[in-house]
Amino acid sequence: MPETVSSTEQLAELAQQLRVDAVRACAEAGSGHATSSLSAADLMAVLLAKHLRYDFDSPDNPANDELIFSKGHASPLLYAMYTAAGAISADELLTFRSDGSRLEGHPTPRLPWVDVATGSLGQGLPLGVGFALATTRLETTGSRVWVLCGDSELAEGSVWEAFEHAGSSGLDNLTAIVDVNRLGQRGATRHGWDVEAYSRRIRAFGWKVIEVDGHDLEQVDRAFATAAGTTGMPTAIVARTRKGRGVAAVENQEGAHGKPVPDTEEAVRDLGGPRSIRVRVAQPHPHRGGSPRRNAAKLPGYEVGSEAATRTAFGEALTALGHARSDVVALDGEVSDSTRSGYFAEEHPERFVQCYIAEQQLVAAAVGLQARGWVPYLATFAAFLTRAHDFLRMAAVSGANLRVVGSHAGVSIGKDGPSQMGLEDLAMFRAVAGSTVLYPCDANQAARLTAAMAELDGISYLRTTRGNTPVVYGPEESFPVGGSRVLRSTAEDQVTLVAAGVTVPEALRAADRLAEAGIAARVIDLYSVKPVDTATLRTAAAETGRLLTVEDHWPQGGLGDAVLEAFASQASPPRFSRLAVRSMPASATPEQQLRHAGIDAEAIVAAARELVPA
């Protein structure tokens, strides 16, 4: 039966149990980070027994505290905690890292008590900021966010993005627990046991900092209590610990990282033998939350023949979604005037999160928000999203539902030059597991796809354009994900032009010029780059025999590759050619950029003529 563990003696026994179980799990697996688990066992024993509020029978209870192991390699310790809480059995604990086990080498949401995947260091605290934002600004659950960090990962810039965001936002329900055990993967960390070096830096970002001996249970207990009672600022508990604590063969020894202890039986004897304590974890405070309002959005409409920027349509559609749905949240990387998410901020300021120029924190905050049930849209320049690619990769591991919008994509932005041009974004997002990649060519299409993203699972990406483009479609037309639109088609077509975004108007102009020269060209608007409309492409190939793709992107990984994949299994693929940006652009007007890159109507006509025999 679960028992209340509160005295120093009981806490010490629980900490040793966590150590023994972590050692045994790694021994059974023949791998795993035992020493990193041993250093933080006292910290986690006190947290589990006295300060965490969590209903392990109802992991979806919104009033539960959030516990994030940013040092995800210490997963044996987390799983030992789950065993002590009665959430998993002692037998399951010993399946650690085995085929088919829920207990992976680093925690993932395969376990119902894990909301976000960790293990790529430097991500847990930024994710924790997202949870803390949700539970302070958007909800009133009273829950707290506890993040266990390693000292090595404090070399990551993303951690300091999180420290600054949390401090400036006054997220007083967030506690970072820094396990300063001195040793990293290959030797001593940058600051070793200089606890004050960490404290000075964290304090400078507006945090309350408490330094403790991480193996003094009474000090740790008092620190957690102080953190829970602190208002107006987040708290960091900077704990001096010893890696491998309690096992003589590895304690504070280099060369022991990332592997089981040398002699399991001896280690268990050092730790006083196995225990079977079952902890009564405190229940969360009762909470009654209402259901979000979800109505159909009244999307903006644009007149066919007029011109409008797809970034503007995104901003107006997102604002309309905000009126229709109370669960939609927008996040910005200090470019909302350019991406047009500022329209949402003007009308829904309580659901707008400014992350400033910190793209890793931008994505991490959105991951935390979606894990709490919110529907986040995050927007910045397409080029700047490359900085956050690891967070996007890990968001896919978490099974996160994100709506990412990259504006100012491609050479068509004009005079700003290549540093501002997203030219690898389609490739980057196509490579993310389970992603959806959308590239609208006009304002009505952009508005519809913006709304459609709210219902998509996984990571969806919308590529928007800076300049105005012709409105091709009516406001009532639909654009299913995975589809395409055939804009020109006859039975006599000799070549198919496949375009998306800014190259669609160029392809249409090219088709008109080709027709004047006696060459019938089909035009496909491939607005869904992933998943791609294989059926329409294969039909076009069968009927015209030739495909020409044209994209405002590097040739690798974008539209052309998406089209080629549709024919990978065919024994006789069509004749194929692609136009893409192949040389480094410089400053020029949008029209000059398209011409220099060889992706304007004139270049399309020339390439089509080469494909079609005279």
PyMOL commands that set and color helices and strands:
alter all, ss='L'
color gray80, all
select helices_A, chain A and resi 8-29+34-39+41-51+72-84+90-93+124-138+152-155+157-169+195-204+217-229+264-270+310-324+336-339+342-347+349-351+359-371+382-397+411-413+418-420+425-430+443-453+503-516+534-544+559-565+590-597+601-611
alter helices_A, ss='H'
color red, helices_A
select strands_A, chain A and resi 66-69+145-150+174-180+208-213+235-240+307-309+328-332+352-354+375-381+402-407+436-438+459-463+468-470+485-488+495-499+521-525+528-530+546-550+575-579
alter strands_A, ss='S'
color yellow, strands_A
deselect
rebuild
show_as cartoon
